Amino acid sequence: MPWDRKQRQEAVLREKIAVIVLERLSDPRLGFITITAVELSKDKKIAKVFYTVLGTDAQVRSTSRALADGRARVQEMLAPTLNMRAMPELRFIFNEQVQKESKLLGLIGEVTAERVERAGPDEELEDDPPFGDLLGDLPPAPDDASP
């Protein structure tokens, strides 16, 4: 599927904002930050910049304050590099999705470790298909090799 103009602009904004934040913003409060996405409003006046931070809650808060304080500077450095009619207002938003995924993977790991522990060293865990019970008795798939 080809990209439309808005998607291209969002991708360019994400790239350029990431470079500015990582290389040109010299705030010691910035943690290990990743710009994950940019969403432009329909009128392209507001750009929501989603980011994640690897670290503790204190580091997340510190990075959030650093981005809020440096927002005008990022816009100032970004404006001359854009081929847009007007510079959108940047709004930095912490992306909690990565933390949620990490927590979910941790829980899955704990459950898997529990299953292995309960099964014992000599027993093998049976490989249950994840949706085996939901599929029930489906007819076999037709062969594509038949004429």
KETOR-260272 format. One record per atom (N, C-alpha, C): x, y, z. Coordinates in pm, whole numbers, plus 50000, padded with zeros to 5 digits. Atoms other than C-alpha are relative to their C-alpha. Example, Ala and Ser with C-alpha at 12.3 -4.5 7.8 and 13.67 -1.06 7.14 Angstrom:
// residues 2
500894988150000;512304955050780;500905012050000;499184988149994;513674989450714;499235010950073;
END
This chain:
// residues 147
500854988350000;500005000050000;500905012450000;499164988050006;501555033349902;499685009550115;500164990349893;502085059650166;499325012449947;500554987150039;500025091050155;500915011150054;499144988749964;501515125650208;500155001550152;499964998449855;500605127150577;500924989750065;499155010449945;502325094050653;501475002949972;498624996550033;505475105450474;500485011450089;499634988849914;505465138050669;500234995450143;499835005349865;505025119150997;501334992550013;498755007649996;507955096150912;501205009449998;498914990250006;510185125750821;500135007450132;499984993249870;509205144051139;500614991150108;499485009349900;509945113251350;501524998949989;498565001150023;513385109451194;500745012550046;499314987449970;514345145951226;499925003650148;500144997249856;512995149951580;500944990850078;499125009449930;514895118751688;501455004649992;498624995350015;518165132451548;500245012350087;499844987849920;517635166251714;500054996750149;500055003249857;516705151352053;501244992250042;498895008649960;519485125552054;501375006649983;498674994750031;522325145751903;500195014750035;499814985649985;521645182751948;499445006050127;500544995249873;519685186052270;500944995450111;498995003849900;522245187052548;499465002350141;500594999249867;520095182852856;500384987350077;499585011949926;521575159653119;498834991850057;501175007249948;518035150153231;499454989949900;500505009450101;517385131952903;500554986150027;499605013749978;517465094752961;500234993049867;499865008150121;517815066552712;498655000249929;501294997050062;515015079152486;499934994849857;500265004050138;513515065752165;498715006849954;501204994250060;511085085051947;499334988949922;500665011750060;508565058251851;499055003649886;500974996550104;505995076851641;499685014850007;500514986450007;504635110351530;498654999349933;501334999350060;500965117151460;499665014649975;500424986450035;499935148651276;498495001050009;501454997850000;496505163351333;499555002149855;500524998650136;494225166551029;500415013249936;499614987150055;495045203350989;501515002350004;498545000049994;498765195951049;500565011450085;499534989449910;499005222251322;500594994450129;499505006449879;499775197651603;500634986649963;499325012850020;502275169151601;500204993650136;499795007549876;502035143851882;501224991249979;498755007450010;505515129651933;500034989850113;500015010649900;505445096052112;501434995150023;498655004549966;508565084552295;499954989950113;499845009249888;509755057552531;501355003050065;498764998249925;512465058552796;500324986950069;499555012049931;514465029052917;500575004350134;499514996249867;514885033053291;498894999750103;500934999849888;513135038953619;498945010849979;501054989850007;510045059953680;500575014050018;499364986949979;512265088253804;500675004849871;499374996350126;514205087653476;498965003849895;501094996650093;510935088053280;499505014150030;500484986649962;509725118553475;501045010749964;498934990550029;513085135953435;500085002749849;499964998550145;513115129653060;498785007749951;501224992950038;509535141753033;500145015050025;499784985749971;510445174653201;501015006249904;498984994950092;513535178452981;499405002449861;500654998150131;511425173752666;499045011850002;500924988749988;508815198352789;500775013249997;499194987949997;511525224052859;500695002649867;499284998550126;513295217652528;499135000249876;500935000650113;510185216652309;500205011749903;499844988250087;510635252252178;501324999349924;498695001250066;514315245752102;499954989749888;500145010350104;513445213851910;499255005749881;500784993750108;510825232851709;500855009949922;499154989950063;513325260451640;501034993549906;499025007150083;515925235851505;499334992349887;500725008250098;513305215751315;499415008449886;500724991750097;511515244151134;500755002249868;499334997550128;514215252650873;500194987549914;499745012350076;514555216050771;498754994149937;501255005750050;510885210050689;499525006849872;500654994750120;509115214450358;498495000350023;501414999049966;505815222250523;499615014650004;500504986250001;503675253150499;500145006750136;499904994549865;503595258150875;500614989550092;499375009049903;505585243351160;498954995550101;500985004649901;503325220851372;500525001850142;499664999249858;503275225351748;500294985950048;499615013249953;505115196051905;499444997650140;500475004249868;503535177652196;500604986250027;499345012549967;505675150752355;499124992050095;500885008949924;503675121152488;500744986950026;499345012549963;505125091652678;499194988349949;500655011850057;504305059152499;500134988450099;499995010549897;503365033852769;499934986049941;500195013050063;502855005652518;501224991050019;498795008149988;506484994052537;500114994350141;499965005049863;506334991352917;498954989250023;501065010049985;503054972352898;500434986849935;499555012050069;504544948052644;501094993050081;498925005649920;507624943152861;499444992950124;500635006149883;505454936153166;499294987049962;500705012050047;503344911352967;500984988849970;499005010250028;506444893052843;500594994350129;499515004649870;507704891353201;499034990350065;501015008949943;504424875953315;499954986749926;499985012450079;504534850653031;501204991650039;498795007149957;508084841753132;499824993450136;500245005749868;507004836553493;499094987749992;500945011250015;504114813953390;500714988149936;499265010750065;506394793853161;500964993450098;499075005649901;508964789753439;499244991750102;500835007649905;506184778253676;499604986649941;500405012650065;504994752353424;501154990349994;498815008650008;508514738953379;500314994550139;499725004249862;508974737853756;499034989350046;501025009749960;505704719053810;500134986949925;499905012250081;506384694453528;501144991150048;498865008049953;509674683253682;501034998449890;498915000950097;512984676353512;499844988649900;500105011550089;512054642353360;498805000549907;501204999450081;508654651553218;500145010649891;500014990150109;508174669152886;498685007350003;501244992250011;505674697152851;499404997349864;500645002150129;503134690152585;499825013549932;500134987650076;503034716052311;498555001949961;501394996950031;499504729152320;499975011249899;500144988650090;498594749752019;499205010850071;500654989449923;497474783752147;498505000949980;501434998950026;494044781751985;499404986449969;500445013550030;493624744151976;498554997550038;501355002449954;490414743452179;498985008249923;500934991450071;488864771951985;499684995049860;500195004550138;489314755651646;499104987749991;500865011850000;487554723451740;500374990349890;499765009850105;487144697351469;499755006549864;500104994150133;487814715751145;500344989649895;499655009450105;487874696650820;501415002849951;498654997750049;491344691750671;500015009849883;499854990350109;492604718150432;500094992649867;499935006750129;492164709450064;501445000449946;498675000550061;495284698749875;500025009049878;499864991350116;496524724349627;500604992749883;499325007650106;498364697649428;499024992549911;500945007850080;495194680849298;499605007549874;500334993350126;494324687948931;498615004949989;
END
